[in-house]
């Protein structure tokens, strides 16, 4: 084989030309210089992260990527983005927060995204360190899913995730590593090890300071470990790593050591580094090595050309306006226009009906949910159900019982015990055009996934509808016979407070059917809260409302009607409120969904009854009842003949013993006493 030292042979043998690498590295350097020396001091750029030292390896990686691939980077990944073909004015303008670019000024410019038809997509990165790993694993799983389940041609597409050494200490990294190696996914972990996490040396991140060495015995993982500043060596290792994944030989971790030639960010003075260390880092700068290798190139000409291009891009970016502040609230949810990448995997609503058409005997909520999942799985091959114990066991609440036997392990599958991985994987699958239906086993167990839940909800807004990740996240919660601090939490208000998520809280089997089917055919990420006490409760049983029944979100239901008091509730509190309000002249309103919630029905009822009582199982302080009370006080104050009241759990965890639980959870007696008090006010 010809030596890489021969320029002609190098061009033939590599996936790129050295002139392209040179131009892109110089472009990245000039953009860094412009921001550091001019735009940051002028406060035209508020967040700046130099890629100097990381740039050459990233450019080589980017030039290997092609249509069907997706890469999820981090805040220092602009060189790769340039290699994917992003417009220079978008790259600069995004850092200035201008209209156009990655987010139209909604997100930090370095938190990029890049829908790239005909090339590799740059998935929406996250501001949290390590949060990029599991969505990339989800995209990789979507590649295998499309080939095995949908029968699409496997053309060797891969997923790539970039990170620094410090990010290898995060749960997201280890979760993605587990997913990729246990599922043999086409995922390349590209680790740029500069020895630091801001000021903290890698001694505190990775034992022995080398994640590649530590993972050398990790099963089903191929390791490449080298010098990211040596052009020939880096080119060879990156090429081999990409080829290994493309050829379906399994996931790869490619660690390349690089220097971070500037501070962590523009504000970082690097006072924690000695002068000797800084000098040693600059001695490892890959650019002089690249110039020496490709000494046949006219570097002065390329530098001059690049400077003109970047300056022109700077002028174009600065000429752009700031996005219209009047539109900053738009795009949190689907508004009729599909995102460029992601979603569109749910079935059409054509042929559905909003009126229940009861058939057969009454069924419990478990059966109702399972029947909808079964029906939608059968009709929609893009849909998959997964989570801890959802496979042969059928879920700890038996909701998915028998579904794996019917649809196979590719579509209904167990996951590792890592909730960040469950939700993060679902994000990547959703962006790849699938419909993931992950399950979190109990409400409390959603806490490790909080970052991914938040990131998922904001994707459409922060990319200005360039990307979306619709999914239905099923979460059982609440008390059941007894309670405890770990399995009986509701805290549904936290999900309502996460922008971009729809939240459903059905109280009975009929509503569960309509809301779940609507969620599965919608275009937004949805929390589907399954109350444990209602899954097999006799009150919650209803006749099956039909295979086409859908229930729009934001449409409450009056389960009792009266003209003396309005009672607003949801979930397991609905039957208790009905029992408490018997013969009391009450409008009992089951909200059914909390995001959105039916404010109009509540206000119309209060205008009639002049009293409002809110009952919920969640804690009193900061519970969703406080939001309802505030709206009623703001918009119906003159209609009220008594203060707005709440009956809730006290601000304590759920007690375990049934007697302690009943003392804490709103009881029929508690609710009736409050109704009587309010009617006598």
C-alpha positions in Angstrom: 0.0 0.0 0.0 1.2 3.5 -0.8 2.5 5.6 2.1 0.4 8.4 3.4 3.5 10.6 3.0 2.8 10.7 -0.7 0.2 13.5 -1.3 -1.3 11.8 -4.4 -1.6 8.5 -2.6 -3.1 10.1 0.4 -5.9 11.7 -1.6 -6.7 8.4 -3.3 -6.6 6.3 -0.2 -8.4 8.5 2.3 -12.1 9.5 2.4 -11.1 13.2 2.0 -8.5 15.4 0.4 -6.0 17.1 2.6 -6.8 20.4 1.0 -10.4 20.1 2.4 -9.0 19.3 5.8 -6.7 22.3 5.6 -9.5 24.7 4.5 -11.9 23.6 7.2 -9.3 23.7 10.0 -8.3 27.2 8.9 -11.9 28.2 8.7 -12.5 27.0 12.3 -9.4 28.8 13.5 -10.4 32.1 11.8 -13.9 31.9 13.3 -12.5 31.2 16.8 -10.1 34.2 16.3 -12.8 36.5 15.1 -15.0 35.6 18.1 -12.3 35.7 20.7 -10.6 39.0 19.5 -13.6 41.0 18.2 -17.1 39.6 18.8 -16.8 38.5 22.4 -15.1 41.8 23.6 -17.8 43.7 21.7 -20.4 41.5 23.5 -21.9 40.4 20.2 -21.2 36.8 21.2 -22.0 35.9 24.8 -20.9 32.2 24.9 -17.8 31.2 23.0 -15.9 27.9 23.1 -12.7 27.6 21.2 -12.1 24.4 19.3 -8.4 25.0 18.7 -6.5 21.8 19.2 -9.7 19.7 18.7 -10.3 20.9 15.2 -8.3 18.7 12.9 -9.6 15.4 14.3 -13.2 16.6 14.2 -12.9 17.8 10.6 -11.6 14.4 9.6 -14.5 12.7 11.3 -17.1 15.0 9.8 -15.7 14.4 6.3 -16.4 10.6 6.8 -20.1 11.1 7.5 -22.8 10.8 4.9 -26.5 10.6 4.3 -28.2 8.4 6.8 -25.7 9.1 9.5 -26.3 11.3 12.5 -23.8 12.9 14.9 -24.5 14.3 18.3 -21.8 16.7 19.4 -21.1 19.0 22.3 -20.2 22.7 22.8 -16.8 22.3 21.2 -18.0 20.5 18.0 -18.2 23.3 15.5 -15.3 22.0 13.3 -17.3 18.8 12.7 -20.3 20.9 11.9 -18.3 22.8 9.3 -17.2 19.6 7.7 -20.9 18.6 7.4 -21.5 21.7 5.4 -23.1 24.2 7.6 -23.2 27.7 6.2 -20.6 30.0 7.8 -23.1 32.8 8.3 -25.3 30.4 10.2 -22.4 29.2 12.4 -21.4 32.8 13.2 -24.9 34.2 13.4 -26.1 31.5 15.7 -23.4 32.5 18.2 -24.7 36.1 17.9 -28.2 34.9 18.6 -29.4 36.3 15.3 -32.3 35.2 13.1 -31.6 32.1 11.1 -28.9 29.7 12.0 -29.5 26.9 14.4 -32.3 28.2 16.6 -33.2 31.8 15.6 -31.6 33.1 18.8 -33.6 30.8 21.1 -30.6 28.8 22.2 -26.9 29.3 22.8 -25.1 29.2 19.4 -22.8 26.5 20.4 -25.8 24.3 21.3 -26.3 23.5 17.7 -28.5 21.4 15.5 -28.3 20.9 11.7 -30.9 19.1 9.6 -28.9 18.1 6.6 -30.9 16.5 3.7 -28.5 14.6 1.5 -25.8 14.5 4.3 -25.4 13.6 7.9 -27.7 15.3 10.4 -26.2 17.0 13.4 -28.7 16.1 16.1 -29.7 18.8 18.6 -27.0 18.8 21.2 -27.7 19.5 24.8 -26.3 22.1 27.2 -25.7 19.4 29.8 -22.5 17.5 29.8 -23.0 13.9 28.8 -26.6 14.3 27.8 -25.6 13.8 24.1 -24.8 10.1 24.5 -28.1 8.3 24.9 -30.0 10.1 22.1 -27.1 9.0 19.8 -27.6 5.5 21.0 -31.3 5.9 20.1 -30.5 6.9 16.6 -28.2 3.9 16.3 -31.0 1.6 17.5 -33.3 3.2 14.9 -30.9 2.2 12.2 -31.0 -1.4 13.2 -34.8 -1.2 13.8 -35.5 0.1 10.3 -33.5 -2.7 8.8 -34.9 -5.6 10.9 -38.5 -4.5 11.4 -39.3 -2.1 8.6 -37.3 -4.0 6.0 -35.3 -1.0 4.9 -32.0 -1.5 3.1 -29.1 -1.4 5.5 -26.7 0.9 3.7 -24.1 1.1 6.5 -25.5 4.2 8.2 -24.0 5.0 11.6 -24.5 7.2 14.7 -21.6 9.2 16.1 -21.4 10.9 19.5 -18.7 13.3 20.5 -17.5 14.1 24.0 -14.6 15.1 26.1 -12.9 12.9 28.7 -14.8 14.5 31.5 -18.1 13.5 30.0 -17.1 9.9 30.3 -17.8 10.2 34.0 -21.5 10.9 33.4 -24.3 8.5 33.7 -25.3 9.2 30.1 -22.0 7.9 28.8 -22.2 4.7 30.7 -25.9 4.2 29.9 -25.2 4.6 26.2 -22.2 2.3 26.4 -24.4 -0.4 28.0 -27.1 0.1 25.3 -24.6 0.0 22.4 -22.7 -3.0 23.6 -25.6 -5.2 24.7 -27.5 -4.4 21.5 -24.5 -4.4 19.2 -25.5 -1.0 17.8 -23.7 0.9 15.0 -22.5 3.7 17.3 -19.1 5.4 17.4 -18.0 7.0 20.6 -15.6 9.8 19.6 -13.7 10.9 22.7 -11.5 14.0 22.5 -9.4 13.8 25.6 -7.8 17.1 26.4 -7.0 16.1 30.0 -9.4 18.7 31.6 -13.0 19.2 32.6 -12.8 23.0 32.7 -10.1 23.2 35.5 -10.5 19.7 36.9 -7.8 17.3 35.6 -8.9 13.9 34.2 -7.4 12.2 37.3 -10.8 13.0 38.9 -12.8 11.8 35.9 -11.1 8.6 34.8 -8.9 6.3 36.8 -5.5 6.3 35.1 -6.6 9.2 32.9 -7.4 6.9 29.9 -10.9 5.7 29.3 -9.8 3.6 26.3 -7.4 1.6 28.5 -10.1 1.1 31.1 -12.5 -0.2 28.6 -10.1 -2.4 26.8 -11.8 -5.5 28.2 -15.3 -4.3 27.7 -17.3 -6.9 25.8 -18.6 -6.1 22.3 -16.6 -2.8 22.1 -13.7 -2.2 19.8 -11.1 0.4 21.0 -9.0 2.9 19.0 -6.7 5.0 21.0 -4.3 7.5 19.5 -3.0 11.0 19.0 -5.5 13.5 17.6 -2.7 15.9 16.7 -0.9 13.5 14.3 -2.6 13.9 10.9 -1.6 10.5 9.5 -2.2 8.5 12.6 -5.5 10.3 13.3 -6.7 9.9 9.8 -5.9 6.2 9.8 -7.6 5.6 13.2 -10.7 7.6 12.4 -11.1 5.9 9.0 -10.7 2.4 10.5 -13.1 3.3 13.4 -15.8 4.5 11.0 -15.3 1.5 8.7 -15.6 -0.9 11.6 -19.0 0.5 12.6 -20.2 0.8 9.0 -19.3 -2.8 8.3 -21.5 -3.9 11.2 -18.7 -5.2 13.3 -20.0 -3.5 16.5 -19.7 -0.3 18.4 -16.4 1.5 18.7 -14.8 3.9 21.2 -12.2 6.0 19.5 -10.2 8.1 22.0 -7.8 10.7 20.6 -5.7 12.9 22.8 -5.8 16.6 21.9 -4.7 19.8 23.5 -7.1 22.5 24.5 -5.2 25.5 23.3 -7.5 28.1 24.8 -9.7 28.2 28.0 -12.7 26.1 28.5 -14.7 29.1 27.3 -13.9 32.7 26.5 -14.3 33.7 30.1 -11.8 31.1 31.3 -8.3 32.5 31.9 -6.7 29.1 32.5 -5.0 30.5 35.6 -4.9 26.9 36.9 -2.4 25.9 34.3 1.3 26.7 34.6 3.1 28.5 31.8 5.1 25.3 31.2 1.9 23.3 30.7 0.5 25.9 28.3 3.7 25.9 26.3 3.7 22.1 26.1 0.1 22.1 24.9 0.8 24.6 22.1 3.7 22.4 21.1 1.1 19.8 20.3 -1.0 22.0 18.1 -2.1 19.9 15.1 -2.1 22.7 12.6 1.7 23.0 12.2 1.9 19.2 11.8 -0.8 19.3 9.2 1.1 22.1 7.3 4.2 20.0 7.4 2.4 16.9 6.1 0.6 18.8 3.3 3.5 21.0 2.4 2.4 20.9 -1.3 -0.5 23.1 -0.5 -0.5 26.9 -0.9 -1.3 27.6 2.7 -1.0 31.4 2.3 -3.6 31.3 -0.4 -5.9 29.1 1.6 -5.6 31.3 4.6 -6.3 34.5 2.6 -9.3 32.8 1.0 -10.7 31.6 4.3 -10.3 35.0 5.9 -12.4 36.6 3.1 -15.0 33.9 3.4 -15.3 34.3 7.2 -15.4 38.1 6.9 -18.2 37.9 4.4 -20.1 35.5 6.6 -19.6 37.8 9.5 -21.1 40.7 7.5 -24.0 38.6 6.5 -24.6 37.4 10.0 -24.4 40.9 11.5 -26.9 42.1 8.9 -29.5 39.6 10.2 -32.1 40.8 12.5 -33.0 39.5 16.0 -36.0 37.2 15.8 -39.4 38.8 16.5 -39.9 38.8 20.2 -43.6 38.5 19.6 -43.0 35.0 18.3 -40.8 33.7 21.1 -43.6 31.8 22.7 -44.5 29.9 19.5 -43.4 26.4 18.6 -43.4 24.9 22.1 -45.9 22.3 20.8 -46.8 21.1 17.3 -48.6 23.9 15.5 -49.5 22.3 12.2 -46.1 22.3 10.5 -44.0 19.2 10.8 -40.4 19.5 11.9 -37.7 18.9 9.2 -36.4 15.9 11.2 -38.2 13.7 13.6 -41.7 12.6 14.4 -44.4 12.0 11.8 -44.5 8.4 12.9 -48.0 8.2 14.5 -51.0 7.0 12.6 -53.5 9.4 11.1 -56.5 10.5 13.1 -58.6 9.9 10.0 -61.5 7.6 10.8 -61.3 8.2 14.6 -64.2 9.5 16.6 -64.5 11.6 19.7 -67.8 10.1 20.9 -67.3 6.8 22.9 -69.1 3.8 21.4 -69.3 1.4 24.2 -69.0 -2.3 23.4 -68.8 -5.4 25.6 -68.4 -5.8 29.3 -66.6 -3.3 31.5 -62.8 -3.7 31.5 -60.2 -2.4 33.9 -57.6 0.2 33.0 -54.9 -2.3 32.6 -56.8 -4.2 29.9 -57.8 -0.9 28.3 -54.2 0.4 28.0 -52.9 -3.0 26.8 -55.6 -3.2 24.1 -54.7 0.2 22.7 -51.0 -0.6 22.7 -51.8 -3.9 21.0 -54.0 -2.2 18.4 -51.5 0.5 17.6 -48.5 -1.9 17.5 -50.3 -4.0 15.0 -51.3 -1.1 12.8 -48.0 0.9 13.1 -44.7 -0.9 12.5 -42.8 2.3 13.5 -44.0 1.9 17.0 -42.1 0.1 19.7 -42.7 -0.4 23.5 -39.8 -0.7 25.9 -38.6 -0.3 29.5 -37.6 -2.3 32.5 -39.4 -5.7 32.7 -41.9 -4.9 29.9 -41.0 -8.0 27.9 -41.6 -11.6 29.1 -42.8 -10.4 32.5 -45.3 -8.0 30.9 -44.4 -5.1 33.1 -44.6 -5.0 36.9 -48.3 -3.9 36.5 -49.0 -6.5 33.7 -49.9 -3.7 31.2 -47.6 -5.1 28.5 -48.3 -8.8 29.2 -48.2 -10.9 26.0 -47.1 -8.1 23.7 -43.5 -9.3 23.3 -44.8 -12.8 22.4 -47.0 -11.2 19.7 -44.7 -8.6 18.3 -41.2 -9.9 19.0 -38.2 -8.7 20.9 -37.3 -6.0 18.3 -40.6 -4.1 19.0 -41.4 -4.9 22.7 -38.2 -5.1 24.6 -36.6 -4.9 28.0 -34.0 -2.3 28.8 -31.1 -2.0 31.2 -31.9 -0.4 34.5 -31.2 3.2 33.6 -34.0 5.7 33.2 -31.8 8.3 31.5 -31.0 5.6 28.9 -34.7 4.7 28.5 -35.8 8.3 27.7 -32.6 9.4 25.9 -32.7 6.4 23.7 -36.4 7.2 22.9 -35.4 10.8 21.9 -32.9 9.4 19.3 -35.4 6.9 18.0 -38.1 9.6 17.7 -35.8 12.0 15.8 -35.0 9.1 13.5 -38.7 8.9 12.5 -39.9 6.1 14.9 -42.6 6.2 17.5 -41.1 5.1 20.9 -43.4 4.3 23.8 -41.0 3.9 26.8 -42.2 3.0 30.2 -40.8 4.3 33.5 -41.6 1.6 36.1 -42.7 4.0 38.9 -43.1 7.7 39.1 -40.2 8.2 41.5 -37.9 6.3 39.0 -38.3 9.1 36.5 -35.9 11.3 38.5 -32.7 10.0 36.9 -34.3 10.8 33.5 -35.2 14.4 34.4 -32.5 15.9 32.2 -33.6 13.9 29.2 -37.2 14.6 29.8 -36.5 18.4 29.9 -34.3 18.2 26.8 -36.9 16.3 24.9 -39.7 18.7 25.6 -37.7 21.7 24.4 -36.3 20.2 21.2 -39.0 21.6 18.9 -38.9 25.1 20.5 -35.1 25.5 20.8 -34.5 24.3 17.2 -37.3 26.4 15.9 -39.1 23.4 14.5 -36.1 22.0 12.8 -36.2 18.8 15.0 -38.9 17.1 17.1 -39.0 14.0 19.2 -42.6 12.9 19.8 -43.0 9.9 22.1 -45.5 8.6 24.7 -43.8 8.1 28.1 -45.9 5.9 30.3 -45.4 6.3 34.0 -47.4 4.4 36.7 -47.6 6.2 40.0 -49.6 7.0 43.1 -50.6 4.9 46.0 -51.9 1.3 45.8 -53.3 -0.3 48.9 -50.3 1.0 50.8 -47.8 3.7 50.1 -44.1 4.5 50.4 -41.7 7.3 49.4 -40.4 5.3 46.4 -43.3 3.8 44.5 -46.3 6.0 45.4 -45.3 9.5 44.4 -47.5 11.4 41.9 -45.8 14.9 41.6 -47.3 15.3 38.1 -46.9 19.0 38.4 -43.2 18.6 37.6 -44.1 17.3 34.2 -46.5 20.2 33.6 -43.7 22.6 34.4 -41.4 21.0 31.7 -42.1 23.0 28.5 -43.2 20.9 25.5 -44.8 18.0 27.3 -48.5 17.1 27.1 -49.6 15.4 30.3 -52.5 13.0 30.6 -53.9 11.7 33.9 -56.9 9.4 33.1 -59.1 8.2 36.0 -60.8 5.4 34.2 -60.6 2.8 31.4 -62.6 4.8 28.8 -60.5 8.0 29.2 -57.3 5.9 29.2 -58.3 4.5 25.8 -59.1 7.9 24.2 -56.1 9.8 25.7 -53.6 7.1 24.9 -54.7 6.7 21.3 -54.7 10.5 20.9 -51.2 10.7 22.3 -49.9 7.9 20.1 -51.2 9.7 17.0 -50.1 13.1 18.1 -47.0 15.1 17.3 -45.8 16.1 20.8 -44.0 14.2 23.6 -46.6 13.1 26.1 -46.5 11.9 29.7 -49.2 9.2 30.1 -49.7 8.9 33.9 -51.3 5.6 34.9 -52.5 5.7 38.5 -51.7 2.4 40.3 -54.8 2.5 42.4 -57.0 2.8 39.3 -55.4 0.2 37.1 -57.8 -2.5 38.5 -60.2 -0.4 40.5 -63.9 -1.4 40.1 -65.0 2.3 39.8 -62.5 2.9 37.0 -63.9 0.0 34.8 -65.8 1.0 31.7 -67.0 -0.7 28.5 -64.4 -0.4 25.8 -65.2 2.8 23.8 -64.1 1.5 20.4 -61.0 1.0 18.3 -61.4 4.5 16.8 -62.1 6.5 20.0 -59.8 9.4 20.7 -60.1 12.0 23.4 -58.7 15.5 22.7 -56.3 16.8 25.3 -57.6 19.8 27.3 -61.2 18.5 27.4 -62.4 17.9 30.9 -65.5 16.0 31.9 -68.2 16.7 34.5 -68.8 13.5 36.3 -71.5 15.1 38.5 -73.5 18.3 38.0 -74.7 20.8 40.5 -75.0 24.5 41.1 -73.6 25.0 44.7 -69.9 24.2 44.4 -67.3 23.4 41.8 -64.9 20.5 42.6 -61.9 20.2 40.3 -59.9 17.0 40.5 -58.2 14.2 38.5 -56.8 10.7 38.8 -57.6 8.6 41.9 -59.3 11.5 43.6 -62.2 11.5 41.2 -64.2 8.7 42.8 -63.5 10.1 46.2 -64.8 13.5 45.2 -67.9 11.9 43.7 -68.6 10.0 47.0 -68.0 13.1 49.1 -70.1 15.4 46.9 -73.2 13.1 46.8 -76.3 15.2 47.4 -74.2 18.3 47.9 -75.1 20.0 44.6 -71.6 19.9 43.2 -70.1 20.1 39.7 -67.4 17.5 39.9 -64.9 18.1 37.1 -62.4 15.4 36.1 -59.7 17.4 34.2 -58.3 14.3 32.5 -55.3 16.2 31.2 -53.1 18.8 33.0 -51.2 20.1 30.0 -53.3 21.5 28.5 -56.1 21.8 31.2 -59.7 22.8 30.6 -59.7 26.3 32.1 -62.9 27.2 30.3 -65.0 24.5 31.9 -63.7 25.3 35.3 -64.3 29.1 35.0 -67.8 28.5 33.5 -68.7 26.2 36.4 -67.3 28.7 39.0 -69.4 31.4 37.4 -72.4 29.2 38.1 -71.6 27.8 41.6 -69.5 30.7 43.0 -67.3 28.3 44.9 -64.2 26.3 43.9 -62.6 23.4 45.7 -59.5 21.6 44.2 -58.6 18.1 45.3 -55.4 16.3 44.4 -53.2 13.6 45.7 -49.9 15.5 45.2 -48.4 17.7 47.9 -50.1 21.0 48.8 -47.1 23.3 48.3 -46.5 23.9 44.6 -49.0 21.3 43.5 -51.0 21.8 40.3 -54.0 22.9 42.4 -52.1 26.1 43.2 -52.1 26.9 39.5 -55.8 26.3 39.2 -56.5 28.4 42.3 -54.4 31.2 40.9 -56.3 31.2 37.6 -59.7 31.1 39.4 -58.6 34.0 41.6 -57.3 36.0 38.7 -60.2 35.4 36.3 -63.2 34.7 38.4 -62.6 36.7 41.6 -65.9 38.6 41.3 -67.8 35.3 40.9 -66.6 33.9 44.1 -68.7 33.8 47.3 -66.0 32.0 49.3 -62.2 31.6 49.1 -60.8 29.0 46.7 -59.8 26.0 48.8 -57.7 22.9 48.4 -57.7 19.4 49.9 -54.4 17.7 49.2 -51.7 15.5 50.7 -49.7 17.3 53.4 -46.1 18.1 52.4 -44.7 14.7 53.3 -43.6 11.6 51.4 -46.2 8.9 50.9 -46.5 6.9 54.2 -46.2 3.1 54.0 -48.7 1.6 56.5 -52.3 1.8 55.1 -53.6 3.6 58.2 -50.9 6.3 57.9 -51.5 6.5 54.1 -55.2 7.1 54.6 -54.5 9.8 57.1 -52.4 11.6 54.5 -54.2 11.0 51.3 -57.4 13.1 50.9 -60.3 10.9 52.1 -64.0 11.1 51.4 -64.6 12.5 54.9 -61.9 15.2 54.4 -63.3 16.3 51.1 -66.9 16.3 52.4 -66.0 18.3 55.5 -64.4 20.9 53.3 -67.4 21.0 51.0 -69.7 21.6 54.0 -67.4 24.3 55.4 -67.4 26.1 52.1 -71.1 25.9 51.6 -71.6 27.4 55.1 -69.1 30.3 54.5 
